[in-house]
Amino acid sequence: MSAVLTRHPQRNALCLELRQNLILRRVPQSAWDDLEPRVEIAEVRKGDLLVNQGSREMEQFFVLSGILKRVVSNSDGKEMILRFAAEGDMDTSYAAWRLKTPVPYSIVAVVKARVAKLPMPQWVDFLEHQPEIKARFEYEVMRLMSEVMAHTITLHLLDAPGRIRRFRRKHAELLGRIPNKELASYLNLTPETLSRLKQRADEPA
């Protein structure tokens, strides 16, 4: 279910939330007046697919509540979670758009979520008229790509307890909010191993 932001019954509150996003902070009013009519607010359920791996239908997402995941799947259905995005964060198909390639991952709701979204052509058109926002956004896209690469390397270099410690250090705001099965998949562990190691880590020294 989605609704255009300008006609949403909670428009004022949603605008305040959206303007807390890292990319949209300090956006001048003239830019906001251009952006707001392009934005839709979508309510998504746990497990809903927002972007399908291999698709050429691309969108820009800003998370207002809940958690999204970026995930890749192989032909056998085996999945690897690349990253999570919660309130104040975003996810995007921008790199694939620029490279003119299909989206190499899916974006899925981990839990019930509310997102602000707009089609990639609309977002790109907005950015072309806002060079400061575009620079901030492209820096964030590169940072996210670096984050995904660092996570992938971590899976090979750190043992299981090390992966859990790193997640707790880097993503403290997500602790207790991600279902055990999803977090285990992200850390390349079984849910049973994750539960055992978390319990051991929480025991007093």
Secondary structure as GFF3:
##gff-version 3
##sequence-region A 1 205
A	DSSP	beta_strand	2	4	.	.	.	ID=ss1
A	DSSP	three_ten_helix	5	7	.	.	.	ID=ss2
A	DSSP	alpha_helix	11	18	.	.	.	ID=ss3
A	DSSP	alpha_helix	29	35	.	.	.	ID=ss4
A	DSSP	three_ten_helix	36	38	.	.	.	ID=ss5
A	DSSP	beta_strand	40	44	.	.	.	ID=ss6
A	DSSP	beta_strand	49	51	.	.	.	ID=ss7
A	DSSP	beta_strand	59	65	.	.	.	ID=ss8
A	DSSP	beta_strand	68	73	.	.	.	ID=ss9
A	DSSP	beta_strand	79	85	.	.	.	ID=ss10
A	DSSP	beta_strand	90	92	.	.	.	ID=ss11
A	DSSP	alpha_helix	94	99	.	.	.	ID=ss12
A	DSSP	beta_strand	106	109	.	.	.	ID=ss13
A	DSSP	beta_strand	113	119	.	.	.	ID=ss14
A	DSSP	alpha_helix	120	128	.	.	.	ID=ss15
A	DSSP	alpha_helix	131	157	.	.	.	ID=ss16
A	DSSP	alpha_helix	160	170	.	.	.	ID=ss17
A	DSSP	three_ten_helix	172	174	.	.	.	ID=ss18
A	DSSP	alpha_helix	180	186	.	.	.	ID=ss19
A	DSSP	alpha_helix	191	202	.	.	.	ID=ss20
###
